[in-house]
């Protein structure tokens, strides 16, 4: 179990490193990364949290708790 959680923790940290690089790539070149428009997806996610009202705020706090180092 420890090996599996370590694997997913490592995978999560790699993905968190890829997101800023893909945003920078989109800003510099204007092209998508592997066919994914990162800016549009992040904009949609933020809009969904914003239009969700109190529920959106609670979900945003839960999601943010996953990324805060303890």
C-alpha positions as CSV (number, residue, x, y, z in Angstrom):
1,X,0.0,0.0,0.0
2,X,2.9,2.3,0.8
3,X,4.4,1.7,-2.6
4,X,1.1,2.5,-4.4
5,X,0.5,5.8,-2.4
6,X,4.1,6.7,-3.1
7,X,3.6,6.1,-6.8
8,X,0.5,8.3,-6.9
9,X,2.2,11.0,-4.9
10,X,5.1,11.1,-7.3
11,X,2.7,11.1,-10.3
12,X,0.8,14.0,-8.7
13,X,4.0,16.0,-8.2
14,X,5.0,15.4,-11.8
15,X,1.6,16.6,-13.0
16,X,1.8,19.7,-10.8
17,X,5.2,20.5,-12.5
18,X,3.7,19.9,-16.0
19,X,0.9,22.4,-15.6
20,X,3.0,25.6,-15.3
21,X,5.3,24.4,-18.1
22,X,2.2,23.9,-20.4
23,X,0.8,27.3,-19.5
24,X,4.2,28.9,-20.4
25,X,4.3,26.9,-23.6
26,X,0.8,28.1,-24.5
27,X,1.7,31.8,-23.7
28,X,4.9,31.7,-25.7
29,X,3.7,29.7,-28.8
30,X,-0.1,30.0,-28.7
31,X,-0.4,26.3,-29.4
32,X,-1.9,23.5,-27.3
33,X,0.1,20.9,-25.5
34,X,-0.7,17.4,-26.7
35,X,-4.0,18.6,-28.1
36,X,-5.1,20.0,-24.8
37,X,-5.9,23.7,-24.4
38,X,-4.7,24.3,-20.8
39,X,-5.8,27.9,-20.6
40,X,-9.4,27.1,-21.7
41,X,-9.6,24.2,-19.3
42,X,-8.3,26.3,-16.3
43,X,-10.7,29.2,-17.2
44,X,-13.6,26.8,-17.4
45,X,-12.6,25.3,-14.0
46,X,-12.4,28.7,-12.4
47,X,-15.8,29.8,-13.9
48,X,-17.4,26.6,-12.6
49,X,-16.2,27.3,-9.1
50,X,-17.4,30.9,-9.4
51,X,-20.9,30.0,-10.6
52,X,-21.2,27.2,-8.0
53,X,-21.9,29.6,-5.2
54,X,-21.4,28.2,-1.7
55,X,-21.0,24.7,-3.0
56,X,-18.3,25.8,-5.5
57,X,-16.5,27.5,-2.6
58,X,-16.6,24.4,-0.5
59,X,-15.4,22.2,-3.4
60,X,-12.6,24.7,-4.1
61,X,-11.4,24.5,-0.5
62,X,-11.5,20.7,-0.6
63,X,-9.5,20.6,-3.9
64,X,-7.0,23.2,-2.5
65,X,-6.5,21.1,0.6
66,X,-5.0,18.4,-1.6
67,X,-2.3,20.7,-2.8
68,X,-1.2,22.3,0.4
69,X,1.9,20.8,2.0
70,X,1.3,19.8,5.6
